[in-house]
Amino acid sequence: MSDARLPSAGFSITVRLALSADPGAAGRLATVVGQAGAIVTALDVVSSEHTRMVVDLTCDTSDAHHAEQVTQILGAMPDFEVKKVSDRTFLLHLGGKIEVKSKVPLRNRDDLSMAYTPGVARVCQAIANNPDDARRLTIKRNSVAVVSDGSAVLGLGNIGPEAAMPVMEGKAALFKKFGDVDAWPVCLDTQDTEEIINTVANLAPTFGGINLEDIAAPRCFEIEEKLRERLDIPVFHDDQHGTAIVVMAALTNALRVVNKEFSDTKIVVAGAGAAGTAIIRLLMKHDVKDIIVCDREGALCRGTEAPDATKKWLAENTNKDNYQGDLAGAMRGADVFIGVSAPNILKGSDVATMGGDPIVFALANPDPEISPTEAARHAAIVATGRSDQPNQINNVLAFPGVFRGLLDAQARGWHDDAAMAAATAIADCVGADKINPTYIIPSVFDSKVAPAVAAAVREVMVKNHPED
């Protein structure tokens, strides 16, 4: 089974079965599931009689087709009877993943008079006289809109606003869990750039920040830029800046492990979209001078026609030797590969041509640019976006702490120096005494990360940009 098809909780199922009550039944069940390539994670007895019992078997599978195969194999066993199959991921999503709760008691007339009419009118009047008081006296103080048009959702593509909702709900849940930020999914039924800008601008008085999510390039660049010009709250496109922050944090520690400096490295980036562009901008701030960017057509270079302004900028500001060729050729002698593109575009033989102690970040999700096992045969350090591999590059390490810091600073904008501070804070959470080739980035469940990022972002925004 390839790395891309390892069983995971994302395709976990619970199968209710009736089987004989003999001592070896549970063992046979576990053996059958294991031989089918799934992993048993729980076995619970629902009911039992002298000769028959009913159990709930929970197991991780590789994908929906594999889950069906496991169920069919169990059903074909002569002494097993499949009664019901539940997809645990769909069960988790039933009715949505977030809810609204009141922060104040509403027990009697006094509570009602203060929370609502007539007392609330005094607060409304105060904000009318001083609009900045909304940051202190309303949910604006701790609220972020997670805005998407459904045009570039995960690796699924343009699936629309309704289908994007589960991702935006999940994002909101992560904001609350890791940053104690109240985030609200806002999925828009338009992919017109101006309509999105106007709609978000009209919604902005409710929120203390805007998190743009899963909006396709190159429209995402213009949307972010124009919203930043119009709004007095931070606008942060997580696919760009969140990804760039975590990549820079991981690369900081990876270079420490192999004893190299940013300024001395040759870096190849596969993917010239939102994430790739933001990563390249932060790499340049780290004084990286030798960067080659590749898209589907090969290396971006000067003298060729660019389809949009972003790729034109990349072609003019990277590829110092103006290399013209494919990704495989660009890899020769490189110190670092960063992939934010498509699955299976890189071979082990390509990694073998890189410089000494090469670093490979294959971040396409769910299937990376190269099998992590194949990359590890030649690379000193490998990172992916997968939770079932070491060194997971996950945006949740950045955005909850980033917005916690921005809200605490009552920031009115966003700056790359805050991104640099956030990346350093994440990298330092690992600790110089603990980093190694399989531990260059902290766990997403490391409780130190979000507070450290929040403190770093808040300090930068207050100290260097007091009016933001």
Helices and strands as residue ranges (DSSP letters): G 3-5, E 8-20, H 25-35, E 39-48, E 52-61, H 64-76, E 80-87, H 88-93, H 109-115, H 120-129, G 131-133, H 134-137, G 139-142, E 143-148, H 161-179, E 182-187, H 193-203, G 204-206, E 209-212, H 219-230, E 235-237, H 238-258, G 262-264, E 266-270, H 274-285, E 290-295, E 298-299, H 309-317, H 327-331, E 336-339, H 348-352, E 359-362, H 372-376, E 381-384, G 395-397, H 399-408, H 416-430, H 449-464
